[in-house]
């Protein structure tokens, strides 16, 4: 996620230890708010409610249980209706500074294509769209390796320090599009994507400087579709044990409040890829 490949990476380590951090989600309930819509040859998996015309977090979840370094969320009322913050959680040990500002963050990495569309709304301003905000994401590749930290999941591969890292600026509607691949898996965490939202950044030729961090979160995937993806190539080459969503120590079974993505199939098979959408509620106050 950095245009400075010489940055010294942090020591790779599991983001959370199953032995030291017990799962705080509500076990056995699965993805309660998930519903599958079939139409137009695609499948959409949704989990949220309309807030100011957007899909957002669940009405009955006012807090998100995270690990000790995470921040709980709170709901607030506005003239536009119930306005819910997206869960704030730890950024984990694999973050880097200086995200490349670009739409396609794949850097040649193979995997199931995911076309992300995020809508950022400001809970401090009646959930109005937040324009000119930098949305950056980062995640592991099909073998569970992060750029800048390759080897942390036991695989040897070329590490350019930038693959599957980057971000884009939101438009006047608060929307941003980023193209990547479906993440692989590694020990102790369910499949996920890391996300940060910054305001007041100054753009450089291919990155940014300054700004204010207004949200740190994680994104999650429907477990049934994920099972199909992880069984396909090149994900099937990853033989490490996969943690399921129900057993993840960060996801709190809160639907969109915990970053559960809405997925729409781009074709008839897993290899055709998916469109993933989510409204992200942040507070600029």
C-alpha positions in Angstrom: 0.0 0.0 0.0 2.9 2.3 -0.3 4.9 3.9 -3.1 7.9 3.6 -0.9 8.9 -0.1 -1.2 11.8 0.4 1.1 9.6 1.0 4.1 10.5 -1.3 6.9 7.7 -3.8 7.4 6.4 -4.7 10.8 7.1 -8.1 12.1 4.4 -10.5 10.7 2.3 -11.9 13.4 -1.3 -13.1 13.7 -3.8 -10.3 14.1 -5.4 -12.0 17.0 -4.6 -15.2 18.8 -7.4 -17.6 19.3 -5.8 -18.7 22.6 -5.5 -15.2 24.0 -8.6 -13.5 22.6 -11.8 -15.5 22.9 -14.4 -15.0 20.1 -16.8 -12.3 21.1 -19.4 -12.8 18.3 -22.7 -14.6 19.0 -21.9 -18.1 18.0 -24.3 -20.3 16.1 -26.4 -17.6 14.6 -24.5 -17.4 11.3 -25.1 -14.5 9.1 -28.6 -13.8 10.5 -29.5 -10.9 8.3 -28.3 -12.4 5.1 -30.9 -12.9 2.4 -30.2 -14.1 -1.2 -31.8 -12.4 -4.1 -31.8 -14.2 -7.4 -32.5 -12.3 -10.6 -31.0 -11.2 -13.9 -28.6 -14.2 -13.8 -26.9 -12.9 -10.6 -27.0 -13.5 -6.9 -27.1 -10.6 -4.4 -26.3 -11.2 -0.8 -27.6 -8.3 1.4 -27.6 -7.3 5.0 -28.7 -3.8 6.0 -31.3 -1.1 6.0 -31.9 2.1 4.0 -30.5 5.1 5.6 -30.9 8.4 3.7 -31.4 6.4 0.6 -28.4 4.0 1.1 -27.9 0.5 2.4 -26.4 0.7 5.8 -26.1 -1.0 9.2 -28.8 -2.9 11.1 -31.2 -1.1 13.4 -30.9 -3.5 16.3 -27.1 -3.3 16.6 -25.9 -0.3 18.5 -22.5 -1.6 19.4 -20.0 -3.8 17.7 -17.9 -6.1 19.9 -14.2 -6.0 18.8 -10.9 -6.9 20.3 -9.3 -4.8 23.1 -7.7 -2.3 20.7 -11.0 -1.7 18.8 -13.5 1.1 19.3 -17.2 0.4 19.9 -19.8 2.1 17.7 -22.9 4.0 18.6 -26.2 4.9 16.9 -27.5 8.4 16.6 -30.7 9.9 15.4 -31.0 12.5 12.6 -33.6 14.1 10.5 -32.8 11.5 7.8 -33.7 8.6 10.1 -31.6 6.3 12.2 -28.0 6.9 11.3 -25.6 4.2 12.3 -21.8 4.2 12.4 -20.0 1.3 10.7 -18.0 -0.7 13.3 -14.6 0.6 14.2 -12.1 -2.3 14.6 -8.3 -2.7 14.8 -6.3 -2.1 11.7 -4.2 -5.2 12.4 -0.4 -5.7 12.1 -0.3 -5.6 8.3 -1.0 -1.9 7.6 1.4 0.4 5.8 1.4 4.1 5.3 1.3 6.0 2.1 -1.4 4.2 0.1 -1.2 4.4 -3.7 -4.2 6.2 -5.1 -5.4 4.0 -7.9 -8.6 2.2 -8.9 -7.1 -1.2 -9.7 -4.9 -2.6 -6.8 -4.3 -6.1 -8.1 -0.7 -5.6 -9.3 -1.1 -8.8 -11.4 -2.3 -10.9 -8.5 -4.5 -13.8 -9.7 -7.9 -14.5 -8.1 -11.6 -14.0 -8.3 -12.2 -10.4 -9.3 -14.1 -8.2 -6.9 -15.4 -4.8 -8.0 -15.9 -2.8 -4.8 -18.3 0.2 -4.7 -18.4 2.0 -1.4 -20.6 4.9 -0.4 -19.3 7.0 2.5 -21.8 8.9 4.6 -21.2 11.3 7.4 -23.3 10.5 10.5 -22.3 13.9 11.9 -24.1 15.6 9.0 -27.5 13.7 8.7 -25.8 10.9 6.8 -25.1 13.1 3.9 -22.6 11.7 1.3 -19.0 12.5 2.2 -17.1 13.7 -0.9 -13.3 14.1 -1.3 -12.5 11.4 1.2 -9.8 8.8 0.5 -11.0 5.2 0.9 -8.1 2.8 1.1 -8.2 -1.0 1.4 -5.7 -3.8 1.8 -5.9 -7.5 2.1 -3.9 -10.8 1.6 -3.6 -12.6 -1.7 -4.9 -16.1 -2.6 -2.2 -17.7 -0.4 -2.9 -15.5 2.6 0.2 -13.3 2.2 0.2 -9.5 2.6 2.5 -7.3 0.5 5.3 -6.0 2.7 5.0 -9.0 4.9 5.3 -12.0 2.5 6.2 -15.2 4.4 3.9 -14.6 7.3 1.6 -17.4 6.1 4.4 -19.7 5.2 4.6 -19.0 1.4 7.5 -17.7 -0.6 6.7 -15.3 -3.4 7.8 -11.9 -4.8 7.0 -9.0 -2.5 6.7 -5.6 -4.2 5.3 -4.0 -1.1 2.2 -2.7 -2.9 0.1 -5.6 -4.2 -3.6 -5.6 -3.1 -3.2 -2.2 -1.4 -4.5 1.2 -2.5 -7.4 3.6 -2.5 -9.5 6.2 -4.4 -11.2 9.5 -3.6 -15.0 9.6 -3.2 -17.0 11.7 -5.6 -19.7 14.2 -4.7 -22.1 11.3 -4.0 -19.7 9.8 -1.5 -19.0 6.9 -3.9 -15.7 5.2 -4.8 -14.9 2.2 -7.0 -11.9 -0.1 -6.4 -11.1 -3.3 -8.2 -9.2 -6.2 -6.5 -9.5 -9.9 -6.0 -11.3 -12.0 -3.3 -8.9 -12.4 -0.4 -7.4 -15.7 0.6 -7.2 -17.0 4.1 -4.6 -17.5 6.9 -4.6 -18.9 10.4 -6.7 -17.2 13.1 -8.9 -14.9 11.0 -11.8 -15.4 8.7 -11.5 -14.0 5.2 -11.6 -10.2 5.4 -10.5 -6.8 4.0 -9.0 -3.9 5.9 -10.3 -0.4 5.3 -9.5 3.2 6.3 -11.2 6.5 5.4 -9.3 9.7 5.5 -10.5 13.3 5.0 -8.5 16.5 4.0 -5.7 14.6 2.3 -3.3 16.2 -0.2 -2.8 14.1 -3.4 0.6 13.6 -4.8 1.5 12.0 -8.2 0.4 8.6 -7.1 -0.2 8.7 -3.4 -1.2 11.3 -0.7 0.0 13.2 2.3 -1.6 14.5 5.5 -5.3 14.2 6.2 -7.4 13.0 9.1 -8.3 9.4 9.7 -12.0 9.2 10.4 -12.7 5.4 10.1 -10.8 2.1 10.5 -12.7 -1.0 9.8 -12.9 -4.5 8.2 -15.0 -6.0 5.5 -16.5 -9.5 5.5 -17.9 -11.9 2.9 -20.9 -14.3 2.7 -19.5 -17.6 4.1 -21.3 -19.8 1.5 -19.9 -18.0 -1.5 -16.5 -17.8 0.2 -16.4 -21.6 0.5 -16.8 -21.9 -3.2 -14.1 -19.3 -3.9 -11.6 -20.9 -1.5 -12.1 -24.2 -3.2 -11.3 -22.8 -6.6 -7.9 -22.1 -8.2 -5.6 -20.4 -7.1 -7.0 -20.4 -3.6 -7.1 -24.2 -3.4 -3.2 -24.1 -3.3 -3.4 -22.6 0.1 -3.5 -25.5 2.5 -3.4 -23.6 5.8 -6.4 -24.0 8.1 -9.2 -21.5 7.4 -11.1 -19.8 10.2 -14.8 -19.5 9.4 -16.8 -16.3 9.8 -18.7 -17.8 12.8 -15.4 -18.3 14.6 -13.8 -15.0 13.8 -12.8 -12.9 16.8 -13.6 -9.6 15.1 -16.9 -10.1 13.2 -19.7 -9.7 15.6 -22.6 -11.1 13.5 -23.8 -7.5 13.1 -24.5 -7.6 9.4 -23.6 -4.4 7.6 -22.7 -2.8 11.0 -19.7 -5.1 10.9 -18.8 -4.6 7.3 -20.7 -7.5 5.8 -20.6 -6.8 2.0 -23.5 -7.0 -0.4 -22.4 -9.3 -3.1 -23.7 -9.6 -6.7 -22.5 -12.2 -9.1 -21.0 -10.9 -12.3 -21.7 -14.1 -14.2 -22.8 -17.7 -13.8 -19.7 -19.1 -12.1 -17.5 -18.1 -9.3 -14.6 -17.3 -11.7 -16.7 -14.5 -13.2 -16.3 -12.5 -10.1 -18.5 -10.3 -7.9 -19.6 -6.8 -7.3 -19.3 -5.9 -3.6 -21.1 -2.9 -2.1 -21.4 -1.3 1.3 -22.3 2.0 2.8 -19.8 3.1 5.3 -21.0 5.4 8.1 -18.3 7.6 9.5 -18.3 10.6 11.8 -16.3 13.8 10.9 -17.2 15.5 14.2 
